[in-house]
């Protein structure tokens, strides 16, 4: 059965062309010869790349999410420094990981584990960042709080700013691809292990350790 990183090129091809609704997950997984967990992990990466978007109750659609980002939100994103963004992540994401542990299901853990695998197999910075962003977004989904999900989407957009990208690129080059993806994946896996065990405090601690590692790497 195909893995999520095997089906990513095929899904990217499907996302090309005029915007349209994708087939339901069960049918799409059967067409691609993969599990639904692998499909969901791959779709999460495509969503962070802006190739698809999802509407609860209506399905998954190709192309960017319709509607412009409000001007006030754009101004806030532009004003966010890497330091302010990291401070916000340190305040929010450990709590999100802890909440995810309290609501964890086998399907949730399978999806998170698949995203860890995607990050581990990334061979360039763009693939590594897409997998990382998808993992953190999936944690917010797992927490099940729509406000936190919206906040994480905002933080993801802020991460795409030039200032953050410059720091991220420098950290990636200093560490090297193997060390960078290996460390990130090991730390993501520790978060998933705690979530699967249902231990919220340990999941929060593992996430805080992960974010503090990122902060140190970006400081150089």
Secondary structure, DSSP 8 states (H G I E B T S, - for coil): -B-HHHHHHHHHHHT-SS--B---HHHHHHHHTB-HHHHHHHHHHHHHTTSEEEETTTEEEESS-SS---HHHHHHHHH--HHHHHHHHHHHHHHHHHHHHHH--HHHHHHHHHHHHHHHT--SHHHHHHHHHHHHHHHHHHHT-HHHHHHHHHHHHHHTSHHHHHHHHHHHHHH-HHHHHHHHHHHHHHHHHHHHTT-HHHHHHHHHHHHHHHHHHHH-
